[in-house]
Amino acid sequence: MTRKAPALALVLFASLFAYGCAEKGPAEKAGEKIDDAMSEAADKTEEAGEAMKDAAKEAGEKIEEAAEKAKGD
């Protein structure tokens, strides 16, 4: 019986640990919301950077066109 006690305690502890991990507490839920918000902010920042890059490229092309047109006149 003394050999079974540690094994039983281990199984009981593992069961309680697994149950505790299955349920999300308020801190974990808040952390997930923060992670989602940061991920969304990163996506928006990337989109804004791409839009700025595209606008700069378009502006550069228009400047080049205007310079070529000015040379031709």
BELJO-V269443 format. One record per residue. N is the residue number from 1. SS is DSSP state (H for helix, E for strand, C for the rest). NEAR is the number of other C-alpha atoms within 8 Angstrom. D_FIRST is the distance of its C-alpha to the first C-alpha in Angstrom with 2 decimals. Layout:
N|SS|NEAR|D_FIRST / N|SS|NEAR|D_FIRST
This chain:
1|C|4|0.00 / 2|H|5|3.78 / 3|H|6|5.38 / 4|H|7|5.26 / 5|H|8|6.54 / 6|H|8|9.63 / 7|H|8|10.37 / 8|H|8|10.33 / 9|H|8|12.42 / 10|H|8|14.63 / 11|H|8|15.31 / 12|H|8|16.12 / 13|H|8|18.32 / 14|H|8|20.04 / 15|H|8|20.79 / 16|H|8|22.30 / 17|H|8|24.16 / 18|H|8|25.61 / 19|H|8|26.67 / 20|H|7|28.31 / 21|H|7|30.18 / 22|H|6|31.50 / 23|C|6|33.30 / 24|C|7|36.30 / 25|C|6|37.15 / 26|H|6|40.72 / 27|H|6|40.84 / 28|H|8|39.83 / 29|H|9|42.36 / 30|H|8|45.02 / 31|H|8|44.26 / 32|H|8|44.74 / 33|H|8|48.03 / 34|H|8|49.17 / 35|H|8|48.32 / 36|H|8|50.28 / 37|H|8|53.19 / 38|H|8|53.33 / 39|H|8|53.26 / 40|H|8|56.04 / 41|H|8|58.04 / 42|H|8|57.74 / 43|H|8|58.99 / 44|H|8|61.91 / 45|H|8|62.78 / 46|H|8|62.85 / 47|H|8|65.04 / 48|H|8|67.37 / 49|H|8|67.64 / 50|H|8|68.56 / 51|H|8|71.14 / 52|H|8|72.66 / 53|H|8|72.81 / 54|H|8|74.54 / 55|H|8|76.97 / 56|H|8|77.81 / 57|H|8|78.43 / 58|H|8|80.68 / 59|H|8|82.56 / 60|H|8|83.08 / 61|H|8|84.47 / 62|H|8|86.88 / 63|H|8|88.03 / 64|H|8|88.69 / 65|H|8|90.62 / 66|H|8|92.67 / 67|H|8|93.41 / 68|H|8|94.53 / 69|H|8|96.68 / 70|H|7|98.22 / 71|H|6|99.06 / 72|H|5|100.71 / 73|C|4|102.98
